[in-house]
């Protein structure tokens, strides 16, 4: 199975913050709408967040959405994320 990852970010994301080695997953969901809500909530709190869409390349079926933040913002993000899912 070939998996294609589609990175979804807003215009505020910089080249430096795109380095995935500096990022951690703080939230996963199967809902694209929920992923955008969570990302927007994190960014409203000043956290650099991005959505990674994990898709099966052959069938084009989404495997879900991951919200990634910078490692140094992980603790702050985890305090906010549960509030976003309500």
VEXRO-785624 format. One line per field, with one value per residue (C-alpha): residue number from 1; residue in three letters; x, z negated, y negated. Coordinates in Angstrom, 1 decimal. Each point is the difference from the previous one (the first is absolute). Example, Ala and Ser with C-alpha at 12.3 -4.5 7.8 and 13.67 -1.06 7.14 Angstrom:
// VEXRO-785624
k: 1, 2
r: ALA, SER
east: 12.3, 1.4
up: -7.8, 0.7
north: 4.5, -3.4
***
This chain:
// VEXRO-785624
k: 1, 2, 3, 4, 5, 6, 7, 8, 9, 10, 11, 12, 13, 14, 15, 16, 17, 18, 19, 20, 21, 22, 23, 24, 25, 26, 27, 28, 29, 30, 31, 32, 33, 34, 35, 36, 37, 38, 39, 40, 41, 42, 43, 44, 45, 46, 47, 48, 49, 50, 51, 52, 53, 54, 55, 56, 57, 58, 59, 60, 61, 62, 63, 64, 65, 66, 67, 68, 69, 70, 71, 72, 73, 74, 75, 76, 77, 78, 79, 80, 81, 82, 83, 84, 85, 86
r: UNK, UNK, UNK, UNK, UNK, UNK, UNK, UNK, UNK, UNK, UNK, UNK, UNK, UNK, UNK, UNK, UNK, UNK, UNK, UNK, UNK, UNK, UNK, UNK, UNK, UNK, UNK, UNK, UNK, UNK, UNK, UNK, UNK, UNK, UNK, UNK, UNK, UNK, UNK, UNK, UNK, UNK, UNK, UNK, UNK, UNK, UNK, UNK, UNK, UNK, UNK, UNK, UNK, UNK, UNK, UNK, UNK, UNK, UNK, UNK, UNK, UNK, UNK, UNK, UNK, UNK, UNK, UNK, UNK, UNK, UNK, UNK, UNK, UNK, UNK, UNK, UNK, UNK, UNK, UNK, UNK, UNK, UNK, UNK, UNK, UNK
east: 0.0, 1.4, -1.0, 0.0, 0.3, -1.6, 1.1, -2.6, 1.1, -0.9, 2.1, 1.6, 2.0, 3.7, 2.6, 1.8, -3.2, -0.6, 2.9, -2.0, 2.9, -0.9, -3.7, -2.2, -3.5, -2.4, -3.4, -1.4, -3.4, -1.8, -2.0, 1.6, -2.4, 1.1, 3.6, -0.4, -1.9, 2.7, 2.8, -1.8, -0.5, 3.7, 1.0, -2.3, 2.0, 3.3, 1.0, 1.5, -2.1, -0.4, -2.2, 1.4, -2.5, 1.0, -1.4, 0.4, 1.6, -1.7, -3.6, 0.1, -1.7, 0.9, 1.7, -0.8, 1.4, 2.9, 0.5, 3.7, 1.6, 3.5, 1.6, 0.5, -3.8, -1.2, -0.9, -1.9, -1.8, -1.1, -1.7, -2.0, -0.8, -2.5, -2.0, -0.1, -1.6, -3.1
up: 0.0, 1.0, -2.4, 1.2, -2.5, 0.8, -2.1, -0.6, -1.6, 0.0, 1.4, -3.4, 0.0, 0.8, 1.7, -3.3, -1.6, 2.8, -1.3, -1.2, -2.3, -2.2, -0.1, -2.0, 0.5, -2.6, 1.5, 2.5, 1.6, 2.9, 0.6, 2.2, -1.4, -3.6, 1.0, 1.3, -3.2, -2.2, 2.1, 0.0, -3.8, -0.6, 2.4, -1.8, -3.1, 1.8, 0.7, 3.3, 1.1, 3.3, 1.3, 1.6, 2.1, 0.2, 3.1, 1.7, 3.3, 2.0, -1.2, -0.9, -3.2, -3.0, -2.8, -2.3, -1.0, -2.4, -1.7, -0.4, -2.1, -0.8, -2.8, -2.2, 0.2, -0.7, -3.6, 0.7, 2.9, -2.1, -2.4, 2.8, 2.2, -2.3, -0.1, 3.8, 0.3, -2.1
north: 0.0, -3.4, -2.9, -3.5, -2.8, -3.4, -2.9, -2.6, -3.2, -3.7, -2.8, -0.8, 3.2, -0.8, 2.1, 0.6, 1.3, 2.5, 2.2, 3.1, 1.0, -2.9, 1.0, 2.4, 1.3, -1.4, 1.1, 2.4, 0.3, 1.5, -3.2, -2.7, -2.6, 0.9, -0.2, -3.6, -1.0, 1.3, -1.5, -3.4, 0.1, 0.8, -2.9, -2.4, 0.7, -0.7, 3.6, 0.8, 3.0, 1.8, 2.8, 3.1, 2.0, 3.6, 1.6, 3.4, -1.0, 2.8, -0.3, -3.7, 0.9, -2.3, 1.8, -2.9, -3.4, -0.7, -3.4, -0.7, -2.8, -1.1, 2.1, -3.0, -0.7, 3.5, -0.4, -3.2, 1.7, 3.0, -2.3, -1.6, 3.1, 1.7, -3.2, -0.1, 3.4, -0.8
***
